[in-house]
Amino acid sequence: MELTGAEILVRCLKDEGVEYVFGYPGGAVLHIYDALYRQEDVKHILVRHEQGATHAADGYARSTGRPGVVLVTSGPGATNAITGIATAHMDSIPLVVITGQVHTWAIGSDAFQEVDSVGITRPCVKHNFLVKDVKDLATTIKKAFYLATTGRPGSVVVDVPKDVTAERAEYHYPKEVSIRSYNPVLKGHPGQIRKAVDLMLTAKKPMLYTGGGVILSGAQDALTEMTRMLGFPITQTLMGLGAYPATDPQSLGMLGMHGTYEANMAMHHCDVLVAIGARFDDRVVGKVKYFCPEAQIIHVDIDPSSISKSVPVHVPIVGDVNHVVKDMIRLLKEGKRQPDPAALAQWWDQINAWRGVNCLKYDRNSALIKPQYVLETLYRLTEGDAYVTSDVGQHQMWAAQFYKFDKPLRWINSGGLGTMGFGLPAAMGVQLAHPDATVACVTGEASIQMCIQELSTCRQYSLPIKIINLNNRYMGMVRQWQELFYEGRYAMSYMDALPDFVKLAESYGHVGMYIDKPADVEPALREALKLKDRLVFMDFITDQTENVYPMIAQGKGHHEMHLSPDRELA
């Protein structure tokens, strides 16, 4: 069957099982848009900015485990998408981004809306392609999805010149592809796994440290089984929340810069650390020379370049987390061995003493709205069953601390790149993927304005997202650092020209609410959650002076945490 390149591309998406394409049209991709218009299998979501397209596809991918797909034009369309491409790539999210390009004969001539998309995106993608022959298009698309979704997932860009989308070729979409230089390892080395299990069973003060790789590999059930078999404490990174139930007694909560006191202290004092699907990010590790000084470290990761990249490890295991953890469980069952119960009981006594510090305590009698209270109330009213997206800053940390995720794929946030503007478009992708679910976007007045034009997209597609705007009239995390480390010089962190968010939301056809009293927090959330078919923008006026605690300052170790000033430890 002979088709145009545009028709081939759309047919590839259909055969790949793509449900939604998030995009914005332009001259270089008009043939593709015309092909999309003439079919009904692949649905297109028209965003209002290409960054919104990448974040929406990212949110779709994070909440489903399936790849997100983006379509943008050449030049500014491609460059506007860079932030979202990098966001997904740093968090290992599978994204296939199709960028238009000028005609092949015009490449390199500074033609209208020409940029070197391959060169620009090379540092922030897993791989990219420039398709110069229509005969290569179908195979290239297949390779793009294969690369994006296997091994350590990531962003893949396919740059398609306009003349390639007009030329014709026979259509054949390969069932599978192989790339000689790309062979991700799935099964861990049996000897290394056995060595790791033996070490785990000798531990007196063990610790499980798990990250987003657990969720990406679908290993949450295996991880839960192994954790309960061993009786070990477990902590999770920002990207790993939900891989192990947060309400389970063995969970110590999140670790790192704004992690719990008990998680960080247990990390610092453990003697065997089992890192699973985590990359030892600097916000987790802190000062490397202070990191887990007494521990022998086991590291399980599918990406060999991540092992010993930041922190030297004693037992490296390269492999898919799900496979490796299941092999560990098998060895534990076969050997019928258990950790030292007396040592483990003593370790839990110490951990529970650290827990007794109650590091997340805040003033519940304040006359001002405390952001922590808003998130606790959201958690209680949704019974922990919402999909929660966030932007980046204080509100992101409070959401991670106070919304207890018991399930994977529910916490959608930009971890590695820390992208303001991520929350709302990501929520669009989540809501489209889960039309009957409660989707809450937790944001701040600075972040929401980065991609606020997507309120128009929400209106067009009737997306009933609940926006929780924790409005403290500052770039909150910037202000916090300026207070603590810059002697209170609040340089350009005050948002002194804010819109009336209620009127703005209403101008887009949505429901707006203004809440400035603690007593009105729960009634407002209840009312918003009852409006199943409407987007509700809730503008919560919160305490400007509230900071995120606990906190580890840059350059400090896990044992050097700061609690709130009125509760500092001796």
N, C-alpha and C positions, 0 to 999 in steps of 0.2 A: 504494500500500500504506500503510495507516494504522497507525502504531506509537506507543507511548508515547515521551515524551522520553528516558527511560532506554534504551529499545530503539533509538531513533534514534542516541543517542550511541555505544552499543556497535557498532551497525552501521557508523557512520562510521569507528570505529577499525579494524574489519575491512576496510572498503573502502580505507582508507588504508594497509593492509598492516602494521598494528601486530602485533608478535609477543608482546610482554609489556607488561603494565601493572603498575607497582609502587605499592602502596598500602596503606591501612589504613582499615577501614570506620568509619562513624559515622552518626548519625541522618539527617543531611541527604543522604547519598548511598546510603541503603539501597535505593532503587528501582534505582539503577545497579548495585549489587552483585547484586541479584536478577536483573537482566538478564544480567549476566556469568555468573551461576550456570547460566542456562538456555541457554548456548551453549558451544561448545568451540573456536572459532577463535582467540579472543583469550585468552591465558593471564594469570592474575593471580598476582603474587608478593606474599605477605603478609609485610611487614616488621614490625619490632617498634617502630619509631618513624618518624614522617613524615619526619624529616630523613634517615633511612636510605633511604626511598623515593626522595627526590630524588637522593641521591648514587648509588644503584644505577642509576637511569635515566640519570644523567649518565655513569657508567662504561660502561654499554651504548652510549650515543651516541658517546663518545670512541673506543671500540674498534671500532665498526662504520661510523661516518659517518652512521648513520640516527638519526632523532629518538628521544629517550627520552620515555616517557609516564608520568605520575604521576596518581594518583587519591586525594584526601584529603577529609575531611569539613570542615564549616564551623568557625569559631572556632579552637580550639586546633589542630585538624588543619591549617588553613591557616597559622597562625602558626608552627607547628613546621616547616613546609616552607620558610619564608622563607630560612633559611641556605643550603639547597641550591639554591633558585631563584637567589639572588644569586651563589653559586659558579659555576653554569653560565653565567649571564649575563656575568659578568666575563671568563670565558674563551671567550666566543662559542660555547657549546655548544648545539645545538638541543634544547630541552626544551619539551614541552607539558604543562602542569600543570592538571588539572581539579579545581577546588575546589567542594565543596558550599556551598550558601548557604541561609539560612532562607527561608521562603515569601516571595514577592514582596510580599504585603500586610503582612508583618512587618518588612521592611527599614527600618531607621532607628528602630525602637522599642526597641532594646536587648534584643531577644529572646534566648532561651537559645541560647548558642553562636553569637552573631552578632558578626562583625567586618567592617569595611569592607575586604574582600580586595582590591578594585580600588585603593583609596586606599593601603593598606599596601604593596602590591607595585609601585606605579607607579614608584618610583625605581630598582628593580632588575630590571625586565623590558624586553624589547624592545617589548611591547605587552600589553594585557590587555582582556578583554571581560567584561561582565555581560549574560547572556542573559535577557531578560525575557519572551520569546515563544517558545513551542516551535517555531513556524514558522521562526524564525531560527537554530535550533540547528545544523542540518547545515551551513549556509553558514558559520556562525561557526567551527565545528570545521575546515572546509576552510581558512578564512582563517588560523586559528591555526597549522596545519601549514605553510602557505605562508610565513607571516612567520618562523616559527622556523627554516626551512631555507634560505631564500634570502637574497641579499645577505650582510651580516654576520650569521651565525646568532646565536640567543639564546633566552632563556626567554620563553614566552608563557603567560599565565594565562587560563583560561576559568572564570568564576565562574557556577555554575548553581544557581538556587534550586530547592528541593525540589518545589514545585508544577509547575515547568516539566518536571521529569522524570516527572511523573504525567500531564500533559495529553497529548493525542493529536494527531497531524498526519500528513499524507502524507509518506512518506520519499522524498527525492531528494537524492543527494549529488553536488554539481557536480563535473565533471571538472577544472575550473580556475576560478580566481577572479581578478579584477583589483581593485586598490585604487588609486583615483585619485591619492592622495597618496604612493603607495609604488611607485617604479620604480627598483630597483637597477640600476646600470650594470655591465654585464659586460665590454664591450670598452673598452680604454683608448684615449685619443686618439692617433691615428696620429702626429701631429706631435710629441707629447710622448714617445712611445716612440722615435721616431727620434732625438730630441734626447738621450734617455737613452743610447741605444746609442752615439752619437757621443762622448758624454762618457766612457763606460766605456772606449772604445778609446783615449782619450788618457791614461788613468790611468797613473802610474808606480808608485803604491802603492795598488792597489785593494783593496776589501774588500766581500764579500757578507755581509749581516746579515739572517738569515731567522727568521721567527717562526711561530706557530701557524697563521696564515692560509694558509701553504703546504700544510699538512696538511688544513685544512678545505676547501680548493678542489681537493684531489687533484692538486696540482702537483708532487709529489715527483719524478716521472720527468722532467718538463720542466726542473725546477730542476737535477737531476743532469746532464742533457745540457748545459745552458748552462754550468754551473760547469766541467765538464771541457773544453768547447770553449774557454773563456776562459783556463783555467789559474789562475783567481783563488783566493785563500784564502777560506774560508767559515766563519762562526761562526753558532751557533744560540742562540736564547733557550731558557729552560726549557720553554716550551710548544712550541717548534719541534723538539725533539730527535727524531731519526728521520726527518725530512724529507730529510736528506742523510746517507749512511752515516757513522757516527761513526768507523769504522775506516779510512776513506779518507784518504790522506795530505794531501789538500787541506783536510780538516776540522780546525779549530783547537779544536774542543770548544765548550763553552758559554761565553758571555760574561757580564759583569755582576758583581754583588756577590760571588758565589762562583764566578765563571768562571775559566778558565785564564789564566795570566800571558800566554801568547802571543796569545790572543784579545783580551784587553783592551789589550795594548800595540799590537797591530796596528790595533785600532780607533782608538786615540789618535793614531797616526802616519799613518794612511791619507790619501790625497789625494782619493779618490773613494769614497764609501760608497753602496752599493746596498742599500737597506732594502726587503725584500720580505715582505709579510704580517706585519709587526711593528709594534707601536704605541708604541715608545720609552718603555717602562715605566720608572718611576723607579729600580727595582732594576737596570736595564740601563744607564741614562744616567748615574746618579750626579749630580754637580753639573753643571747644564746649561751653565754658562759654560766648563767644561773639556771638554765633550763634542766629540770629533772636531774640534779647533780648526783643522786644516789642510784639512778635507775639504769638497768640494762633495757635496751629499746628493741622491740620487734616492730617492723614496719611492713604492712601489707598494702600494696598499691599496684594498679595495672600499668602505671606509667613508670618505667625504669628510671627516667630522668628525674623523678620526684624523690627517689630514695637517696638519702644522705646528701640531698641538695642543700638543705639548710642546717640540718642537725645530723651528726654521725649516728648510725644505728648499728646494733650488734647482730641482729638476725633479719636480713632483708628478704622479703618474699615478693616476687613479681608475679602478679596474676589477678584475675577477676575476683573481687571481694567475695561474691556469692559462692564461687567455686572453692576458694580458700577456706572460708569460714565453715562451709559444709564438710570439708576434709578435716578440719580441726575437730569438729563435733564427732566425726566418725572415729578419730583416734582416741578422743576422750572416752567414748562409749566402749571401744574395744579394750582399752587399758583398764577400765573400771577404777581409775585413780581419781583422787580428789585433792584439792589444795589442803594445806594444814588448817584444820578447823579452829584450833586454838589461836593461831596467829591471825587468821582472818577475823575472828571475833574481836580480838584486841584492836585490829585495824579499823573495824567498823565502830568500835567505841570511840576511837580518836576522831573519826569522820563525823560521827554524831555530835561530838563536842564542838567541832567547827561549825556544824549545822546550827547549833544552839546560838550562834552569834546573830542569826536572823539578818543576814547582810542586806536583804531587800526591804527592810523596814522603812516606812516613810510616815510623814505626819498625816494621819487620817482625820484630824480635827481641824484642818486648815479651812479658813474662810474662802480660799481660792481653790480652783479646780486643780487637783494634782493629776498629771498625765498618767501616773501609775494606776490611779483609781479608774480612769476611763477604760484602760485596757483590762483591768481586772473585771470590770463590769461587762465589757464586751465578751470576755471569755465565759463568764457565768451565764449570760443570756443566750449565747450561742452554744453552750454546753461543749465548748472546745471543738465544734464540728465545722467551723467556717474555714474557707480558704482565705488566708491573710497575706496580702501583698504589702510592701512598705517601700518608702523612699529611703534616704540615707541620712543619718544623724541621730539625735537623741531619741526621737520617736521610734526609730528602728531598734535601738537597744532596749527601750522599754517594752516594745512588742515582744522581742526575743526573751526578755526576762519574765514578763507577766502573762503572756498567753501561752498556756501549757499545751504543746503539740504532742499528741499521743499517736498521730498517724503521719506517715511520710507524704510528700508531695503537697502539703498544705501550707507550708511557709515559703513564700515567694519573695526573695529579696536579692539585691545586688551586693554580693559579699566581697569579691576580689577587687572590682573596679570602684565600687562605692558611688554609684551613679544617681545623682539627684535627677528627678523626673521619671524614674523607672516605675514608680508605684502605680499610677493611674493606667498607662497603656498596658502594663503587665496584667492588671486586673481585668482589662478588656479581653485579653487572650484567655485568661482563666475562666471568665464568665461565659465566653463562647464555647469553651470546651466542656463546661459544666453548667448548662443553662438553668438548672433547678437548684443549684447550690447557693448558699450565702457567701458572697465574696466581699470582703472588707479591705479597703485600701487605707492603711495607716500612714499618714503623711504629716508634713509641717507646712507652714505658710510660705516658706522659701522654696522647698522642693516642689510643691504642687504647681507652682507657677512656671516651672521648667517645661512642662508638657500639658498645660491646662487646656490648650486648644482641643485636646482629645475628648473633652466634654461634648464636643460636636459629634464625634464618632459614636460616643455612647448614646446620644440622642437618636442618631440615624438608625442604629441597630437595636435600640430599646434594651440597653444593658443595665440592669437594676443594681449597680454597684453601690455599696455603702461607703462613703468617704468619711474617714475620721480625721479631721484636720486639727492637730494639736498645736494651736496657735499661741506661741509665746512672744510674737512680734520680734523675734531674733532669728538669725541663723544659729540655732541652739547649740550645736556641738562646737561651732566656731567660737561662740560666746563663752562656752564652758572652758575651752582651752585658753582663751584670752584672759579669763578670770584667774585661772590657776597658774598659768605659765608666762603671762605677759602683763602682770601687775594691774589687771583690770582695764587695760587700754582696749576698748571695744571698737577696733578699727574696722569700719564698714560692715559690721555684722548686724546692725540694727535695721529692720525693715520698716522704714518710717513712711512709706507711701503705699500701704496695702489697699487692695480693693475691698469693696463690700462683697464678701464671698457669697452671702445669701443672695443678693441681687444678681451677682454674676452667674450663679448656678441657675437661678430662675430665668435669666435671659437666654440660657441654652435650653430651657424647657424642663428643667429638673426641679426637685424639691430642695429648698435651702432651710437650714436651721441654725440659729445663733444661740449658743449655750454659754453662760458666764457664771452660773452658780452650781456648786456641787450637788445640791438637791435636785437639779434639773438634768443631771447626767443620765441617770437610769431611765427616767420617763422619755427622754429624747431618743435614746438607743432603742427602747422598746417600740416606740412609734415608728422609727425608721425601719426596724426589722419587720414590722407588720406590712410595710409597703413593698410587697413582693415584686411588683412590676415597675417600680420607679427608682431611678438613681436619686439618692439622698446625700446631700453635701452637708455634713455636720461640722460647724465651725466652733470648736471648743476653745474658749479663752482661758488659757492655763497660766499657772504661776511662772512668771518670767525668770525667777531666780533658781528654779529647780534644776539640779544637775543629776547626771547619771552616775550612780554608785552601785557597786564597788567600781574602782578604777585602778588600773596599773599604769603608771606614767611610762612614757617611752624610755627605754634604757634600764628599766627595773625588772626584777624577777617576780615570779608568782607569789613569793613569800613577802613581797613589799607592797601589798594592796592598800589602797586608801578606801576606808568606808566614809560615810557622810561625816562632815566635820564634828557634829555633836555626838558621834558614836565611834570615834577613832580608837583603835586598839592601842594598848600601851606597847 
